[in-house]
Amino acid sequence: MTAASTVSYIYQNRLMYCPACVRIVAGQAPVSQSGGDGEPAEVRPEGRSRLAGAPVTLWTVLREWGRIGCIGFGGPPAHIRLLRQLCVEGRGWLDAREFEDAIAVCNLLPGPASTQLAILCAWRLRGRAGALVGGAAFIVPGLVVILALAVLFVAGSPPLWVLGAGAGAGAAVPAVAVQAGWSLLPPSWRGKASAVRWPAYLAAGLVTAALAGEWVVLVLLGCGAAELAARYRTLKTGGTGGGVRRDRSSYADSNGDRGKLPAIAAAPALMLAAGGGVLASVAWEAFKVGGLSFGGGFVIIPLMQADAVGRYHWMTGGQFLNAVALGQVTPGPVVQTVAAVGYAAAGLAGGLLAAGVAFAPSFLIVLVGGPRFDQVRGDQRARAFLDGAGPAAIGAILGSAVTLTRELSHPWQYLVLAGALVLLLPLRRGGVLTLLGAAAIGVAIALAAGTVSP
């Protein structure tokens, strides 16, 4: 078969077109796909995708990541599925292995993993500008919704139907926490480093979350440090996995963006200095949520509850349950719960400040560390730290169910909680639909009895 007939066969049979393969068949030298230093370029110049070869504009990033931000109900599993459908299966911007490695790296980092994954995918396509545009487009839709709902649910005298919806959805929140922690147990146990230390880390996280939520972050860090210490000799002799190839991007190494990073990092500090007082407390709370916690989602619930309800008295236990429920039923990251807490503390300014500070570490981690993420993926010290902090985070998720259940104040709420557990665990129904169903029950009870305490 001649070169011309081979090329014709590829076209007529609609096989995947590969310019390098065609040039080889034609007896020509393949065009190098490496970067300027001879290493493979994972992100092509001018924002072109790796597989499809089509230009990826900032407008495309804004539109597609904004779409996911609007329809991303269901927390991290839904976000990962939507990002995979877009970047791997739909547009071919990333290959499957690259995407799975990105998930693994984000799970090694503190803060909301699905948010970091969204920012990282946008960074791989359009560098730092893409990361900023894509991350904002992913976060803002849910933030607008949760702040609008916070006006109703966290207000001092909400309507009766709002009280009923909040009480109903709040009753199901502990069940959602149990389901979230339970689903993480099998994969964590299969990947355990020690059959003795793993249960100890799990128990430490659970007990701390249930009894002393304000210490959760320190316990997570302590468990990670303990695992590092336990494996010190092995790590010292085995190295850090430095043979992993460094991922490079023509955008990520752009000198023009480096000067912008200090300004991005300083923005929350400037807002904090301008506000002071209660805003300083809101900013610190948000920073602990977004920059010091591993696992995201329900891991940060005991921490926020201890401070927002017990320490600062920004909201009642029932209002906090409402805030957690809002974070579950709105699109976008679950960590947006902190925006409702910030709103309860200092109105709209508090909500915006809390969201900005909570998500700032995720942007900074990708913008500064993106080119080195493959090194993090192969670093055995990072892996060891997560092997200790990971089980503790799962325990904290399960322990949060205990503290959330304590906030239930009406007898009928325990029946709703039992029904939610049945729906989520044996029947495997979705968390969003379960919460909406519980809210509907609460509205019906409140309207029928004229109160949420019949």
FENCOR-V239317 format. One line per field, one symbol per residue. phi: phi as a letter, one per 20 degrees, with the letter a starting at -180 (. if undefined). psi: psi as a letter, one per 20 degrees, with the letter a starting at -180 (. if undefined). A space follows every 50 residues. Layout:
phi = ???
psi = ???
//
This chain:
phi = .ffffffffgffelffecgfffffgfndffffdeffdnegefcffmmeff demefdeffffgfffffffedefomggfffffffffedeeemfcefffff fffffffedfofffffffffffffecmfffffffffffefgfffffffff geedffcffgffgffffffffefgfffffffffefgffffefebfefgff fgffffffffdbgfdggfffffffffffffdgffffeendmfefffeccf efefffeffefgfffegfffffffemlffffffffffffeccddomlffe fgffffefeeeelfbeffffgffffffeeefnffffgfffffffebmfff ffffffffeggffffffedgfdffffgeffffffgffeffgfffffffff ffffffefcdgffffffffffffeefelefffffffffffffffffffem aecf
psi = prgghgghggghjkrppohgghhghjjrpqppjrahjiqpohpqrkkqqh ghjqporhhggggghhghhhjlqjagghgggghghghghgikhqrghggh hgggghiiqqaoghghggggghhhgkbhghgggggghhggghggghhghh hghjrhmrrghggggghghhhighhhggggghhigghghhjqhpighghg gghggggghhhmhijgghgghghghghghhjggghhhiajkiippppqph ghjphhihihghhghighhghghhgachhghgggghghgiiiqphacihi ghghghghghgilhrrgghgggggghhhiqraqhiihhhhghghgkbggg gggggghhighgghgghgigijhhhghjohghggghhghghhgghhghhh hghhhhipiphhhhgggghhggghfgilrqhghgghghghgggggghhij rim.
//
